[in-house]
Amino acid sequence: MKKKRLKKIKNTAIRKAEEVLAFSRPKSLRDVELHYCAGCGHSIVHRLICETIDEFGIRERVIGVAPVGCAVIAYDYWDFDVTEAAHGRTPAVATGIKRVLPGNIVFTYQGDGDLAAIGTAEIIHAANRGENITVIFVNNGVYGMTGGQMAPTTLAGQKTVTTLEGRTIRNDGYPIKILEMLSVLPGAKYLERVSVHSAQEILRAKRAISKAFKTQIDNKGFSIVEVLSMCPTYWGMTSIQSADRIKNEVSTFYPIGVIKSY
Amino acid sequence: MLMCGNDACGEGAILAGCAFYAGYPITPQNELTAYMAKRMGETGGVFIQAESELAAINMVFGASVAGVRAMTSSSSPGISLKQEGISYLAGCELPCVIVNMQRGGPGLGNIAPAQGDYFQAVKGGGHGDYKIIVLAPASAQELMDYTYIAFDLADKYRNPVMILGDGLLGQMMEPIQIKSVEGRPLVDKPWALTGCKGRQARFIRSLFLGDGALEEHNKKLQEKFNNIKKNEIRAETLNIKDADIILVAYGSVARIARAGMELGRAKGLKVGLIRPITLWPFPEKTIADISGKAKKFLVVEMSAGQMVEDVMLAVKGRAEVDFYGRMGGGIPTEEEILKKIEALVKQS
C-alpha cells in the first residue's frame, strides 16, 4: 500500500512537472532554423498550424500544399507530408489530393500573390465547388520572395518597388478583399480574418485556424483563414512599427473577425 | 463494337485503372471528357470539370501526388495552357497521362485535325530540361491500346506521358475490340503522399536551392530519359528493305501515307513506310539503319514540317530528306502523296 501511494505521489509530481512546461515545440514543427526575416509573421503562422495539427492528432493524416513565395520551402519546417504546387495552382492541387484521399486532411498555405493574383481563379472555384479543404492565406501586402513588389492586397498609397510613389487606384486598382468576395459563395463555409501582430491576436488566429481545420474534419466544406502578417523587410519598418501598422492601418481596411461561419 | 477515337481513348484509361480525370471543354476532344464523366461515375473514380486547363492539369498533379492513376485531355490551345503543369509534373517526377487531340493552329486556329504540336510535345513544351514520352496512335483501337500502355509507362518511369492524336483520330468511328485485363495489380508508389502514418514524412518538389542540388536532380532526370530512350522506342516499318523511297509519317497521316505507298507499289515503285509510334523517344536507329540503303525519305505531316527535322537528324545527311505537308486543317490525300513520290522518282 505504501509503495503504491508513493508511486501515485511520484506520478502526480511528474504530471505537474509536465504541466509547468507550458511552451514547447509542436511535434509537427521540425527542429530547424527558419529562414524568415526578423519580425516576419510566417514563422508564427507555421507554428499555429503545427500546434493545431498536433492538438487534433491528425499529423499522420495531413497533407500540406506549399506555395510559391516566401513559404516555398515550408516542407523543410513541417514534419508531415507536403507537396509543392505551381504559383497560384495550390487549391487545384489540393482539390486533386483531397478528392482521391477524402479521409486525409488537406490544407494549402498561400500568400497574397499566390492566392489573390495569379491563383484567383483556382481559389474562387475551389471555394465554389465547396472543396473540403482548408486554406491558410497569409496577407502581408507585398511579394516578399521577389523583392517587395505590389501585391493585389497592397493598400492604397503604400510604397513598393513597383509603386514608387505609392499604390494609386487609377493605375493599380483597389486592394482586393478576397474573403468578402468568397463569402457570397455557398460552397465557402468558414471564413475568418485574423492577424498575428500581437499576442492577443495570435491567440485569436490560433482559434480561427483550429476552427478552419475542424470545419474540414467535420466534413463541412471549404474553410479559409486570412492572416494579416508583417513584412518589416519590404515595409521598410522595424518589427514593432510593422505590428503597429497592422493594428492602425492594415486592419482598418481588412477588418479582423469572422466573415462567415456555418 | 463501334467507337470514336476519343471514347476508345477513355476506355483505354479505364482499363488501365485511371481513377482521376480532370478536363476542360475544347473541340475536338469533347467526347473524351464526356466519356470520362460517364465512366468515372460508373467505376467509382473522380471526374472534375475544371475551371481552366491550368486547374485541370494541377488537379491531375494533386491526384498523382496522392498516388492514383490520373489523366487530363485537351486540344492544342488547351495543351499550351497545360505546359506549366507538365513541366512541374516532370520536375517532380509525377506520373500522369495527357491526351492532345491536335487541331489547327497557331492561336485559336480551327477545329480541324492537324499535327502542328509535334515540337511542343517532343522537345519539352514547358520550361526547363525535360522530356515526356509521346505516343502516336493511328486508329481508335490504338488509341485504346496505347492509352492503356501510357499509364504503365508513366508509372514505370514516374514521368508524364502524352497521347498525341488529332481531331480526325478522335472523332472517327471505328471497330474496337476491348481486351480483358482484370486482376492486374498496379505498381507500388512508395513516394506518394498519403499521410505519414507509420513512416517518415515525405515531400514532393521540383525546387532545389542548395549549391549544385538542381544540377544533380537534372542529371538524375537525364539518366532516366536515357533509360527511356534505350528501352521504349516503338516504330512500325513496312516494305523498307527494298525501298528506294521511304515515307515517314505518324498518327492518322501514317494511314494515308500507307495508302499512298500502296498506290506507288501498285505502279511498281519501291516505296516503304516508317511509322514512329513513340515520337519521343524517336526511332532514330530505325531510320539511321536504313538511311544508307534507301535513296530518299519523304516525310508527310499535317504541319509545316516538324518531325522532318528529327528525320534529318537521324539520317545525318546520308540520304535526301524531302517533305510534304498540309497545314491549318488540310489533310493530305494518298493521291497527293503518290504525286510527290512520282516526282521524287523522276528527279533521281
Interface residues (C-beta under 8 A of the other chain):
Chain A: R59 E60 R61 V62 I63 V65 V72 I73 Y75 W78 D79 F80 D81 V82 T83 E84 A85 A86 R89 A92 V93 A94 T95 G96 I97 K98 R99 V100 L101 N104 A121 E122 I124 H125 R129
Chain B: A19 F20 A22 V46 I48 A50 E51 S52 L54 A55 A56 N58 M59 V60 F61 G62 A63 S64 V65 A66 G67 V68 A70 E84 G85 Y88 C92 L193 T194 G195 C196 K197 G198 A201 R202 F203 I204 R205 S206 L207 L209
